[in-house]
Amino acid sequence: MIAIGGVPDHVHLLTPGMALSDLAKAVKSGASNFINHQGWMPGRFSWQEGFGGFSYSRSQIPAVVRYIENQEAHHAKRSFQHEYLTLLRKFDVAFDERYVFIVDRPVRARL
């Protein structure tokens, strides 16, 4: 793990080369099991269905780490929803806006 950080509605991870689906599965499973075992939430905690992943070149790592470390300040200026749609467009990811952020959670953008 190179960097990890987030805010109440999402988390950012910067990892060296690894299959994104394997990483998401491991993080979601491990975190869900831990949170549920600790009893931190009423009822059962679970993650949303989807996830987003973006790749960066080695030269961009310091900037991405700073971005991850400053999530609270960043989202005081721009919402997660705005940020996510901006990233989808920046990386030229095909998506249908009707199906993104249904009930305050992103769903299956084609990545």
The 8 nearest C-alpha neighbors of each residue, nearest first, counted from 0:
[[1, 14, 2, 13, 15, 3, 12, 16],
 [0, 2, 14, 13, 15, 3, 12, 64],
 [3, 1, 13, 0, 12, 64, 4, 67],
 [4, 2, 12, 11, 13, 67, 5, 1],
 [5, 3, 11, 67, 10, 68, 12, 2],
 [4, 6, 10, 11, 9, 70, 7, 67],
 [5, 7, 8, 9, 10, 71, 70, 4],
 [6, 8, 9, 5, 10, 71, 4, 70],
 [9, 7, 6, 10, 5, 79, 104, 103],
 [10, 8, 6, 5, 7, 11, 79, 4],
 [9, 11, 5, 4, 6, 12, 8, 3],
 [10, 12, 4, 3, 5, 67, 13, 9],
 [13, 11, 3, 2, 14, 10, 4, 0],
 [12, 14, 2, 1, 0, 3, 11, 15],
 [15, 13, 0, 1, 12, 16, 2, 17],
 [14, 16, 17, 0, 13, 1, 57, 18],
 [17, 15, 14, 18, 19, 54, 13, 22],
 [18, 16, 19, 15, 22, 14, 21, 20],
 [17, 19, 21, 20, 22, 16, 23, 15],
 [20, 18, 22, 21, 17, 23, 52, 24],
 [19, 21, 23, 22, 18, 24, 25, 17],
 [22, 20, 24, 18, 19, 23, 25, 17],
 [21, 23, 19, 25, 20, 24, 26, 18],
 [24, 22, 20, 26, 25, 21, 27, 19],
 [23, 25, 21, 27, 22, 26, 28, 20],
 [24, 26, 22, 28, 23, 27, 29, 21],
 [27, 25, 23, 29, 28, 24, 30, 22],
 [26, 28, 30, 24, 29, 25, 31, 23],
 [29, 27, 31, 25, 26, 30, 24, 32],
 [28, 30, 26, 32, 31, 27, 25, 33],
 [29, 31, 33, 27, 32, 28, 26, 34],
 [32, 30, 34, 28, 33, 29, 27, 45],
 [31, 33, 35, 29, 30, 34, 36, 28],
 [32, 34, 30, 36, 31, 35, 37, 29],
 [35, 33, 37, 31, 36, 32, 39, 30],
 [34, 36, 38, 32, 37, 33, 31, 44],
 [35, 37, 33, 38, 34, 32, 39, 31],
 [38, 36, 34, 35, 39, 33, 40, 32],
 [39, 37, 35, 36, 40, 34, 41, 42],
 [38, 40, 37, 34, 35, 41, 36, 44],
 [41, 39, 38, 42, 44, 43, 35, 34],
 [40, 42, 43, 39, 38, 44, 35, 34],
 [43, 41, 40, 44, 35, 38, 39, 45],
 [42, 44, 35, 45, 41, 40, 38, 31],
 [45, 43, 31, 35, 40, 42, 34, 46],
 [46, 44, 31, 43, 47, 27, 35, 28],
 [45, 47, 48, 27, 44, 31, 49, 28],
 [46, 48, 49, 45, 104, 106, 105, 50],
 [49, 47, 46, 106, 50, 107, 105, 104],
 [50, 48, 107, 106, 47, 105, 51, 108],
 [49, 51, 52, 48, 107, 23, 106, 105],
 [52, 50, 53, 49, 110, 108, 83, 107],
 [51, 53, 50, 54, 19, 110, 20, 12],
 [52, 54, 55, 51, 90, 86, 110, 87],
 [55, 53, 52, 56, 90, 13, 16, 57],
 [56, 54, 59, 57, 53, 60, 58, 63],
 [55, 57, 58, 59, 54, 60, 63, 61],
 [56, 58, 59, 60, 55, 61, 15, 54],
 [57, 59, 56, 60, 61, 55, 62, 63],
 [60, 58, 57, 56, 62, 61, 55, 63],
 [59, 61, 63, 57, 62, 58, 64, 56],
 [62, 60, 64, 63, 59, 65, 58, 57],
 [63, 61, 65, 64, 60, 59, 66, 58],
 [62, 64, 66, 60, 65, 61, 67, 59],
 [63, 65, 67, 61, 66, 62, 2, 60],
 [66, 64, 68, 62, 63, 67, 69, 61],
 [65, 67, 63, 69, 64, 68, 62, 70],
 [68, 66, 64, 69, 65, 4, 70, 63],
 [67, 69, 65, 66, 70, 4, 64, 3],
 [70, 68, 66, 67, 72, 71, 73, 65],
 [71, 69, 73, 72, 67, 68, 5, 74],
 [70, 72, 74, 73, 69, 75, 6, 5],
 [73, 71, 75, 70, 74, 69, 76, 77],
 [72, 74, 70, 71, 75, 76, 69, 77],
 [75, 73, 77, 76, 78, 71, 72, 70],
 [74, 76, 72, 73, 77, 71, 78, 70],
 [77, 75, 74, 73, 78, 72, 71, 79],
 [78, 76, 74, 75, 73, 81, 79, 82],
 [79, 77, 81, 74, 80, 82, 76, 75],
 [78, 80, 82, 81, 83, 74, 77, 9],
 [79, 81, 83, 78, 82, 84, 100, 105],
 [82, 80, 78, 84, 79, 83, 85, 77],
 [81, 83, 79, 85, 80, 84, 78, 86],
 [84, 82, 86, 80, 85, 81, 79, 87],
 [83, 85, 87, 81, 86, 82, 88, 80],
 [84, 86, 82, 88, 83, 87, 89, 81],
 [87, 85, 89, 83, 88, 84, 90, 82],
 [88, 86, 92, 84, 90, 85, 89, 91],
 [87, 89, 91, 85, 86, 90, 92, 84],
 [90, 88, 86, 91, 87, 85, 92, 84],
 [89, 91, 87, 88, 92, 86, 53, 85],
 [92, 90, 88, 89, 87, 93, 86, 94],
 [93, 91, 87, 90, 88, 110, 94, 109],
 [92, 94, 109, 91, 95, 108, 110, 87],
 [95, 93, 108, 109, 96, 92, 87, 99],
 [94, 96, 97, 98, 99, 93, 108, 109],
 [95, 97, 99, 98, 94, 100, 84, 108],
 [98, 96, 95, 99, 101, 100, 94, 106],
 [99, 97, 96, 95, 101, 106, 100, 105],
 [98, 100, 105, 96, 106, 101, 97, 95],
 [101, 99, 105, 104, 103, 102, 106, 98],
 [100, 102, 103, 104, 99, 98, 105, 106],
 [101, 103, 104, 100, 105, 99, 106, 98],
 [104, 102, 100, 101, 105, 80, 99, 8],
 [105, 103, 100, 101, 102, 106, 47, 99],
 [106, 104, 100, 99, 101, 107, 103, 49],
 [105, 107, 49, 99, 108, 98, 104, 100],
 [106, 108, 49, 109, 105, 50, 99, 48],
 [107, 109, 94, 110, 106, 99, 93, 95],
 [108, 110, 94, 107, 93, 92, 95, 51],
 [109, 108, 92, 51, 52, 93, 107, 94]]
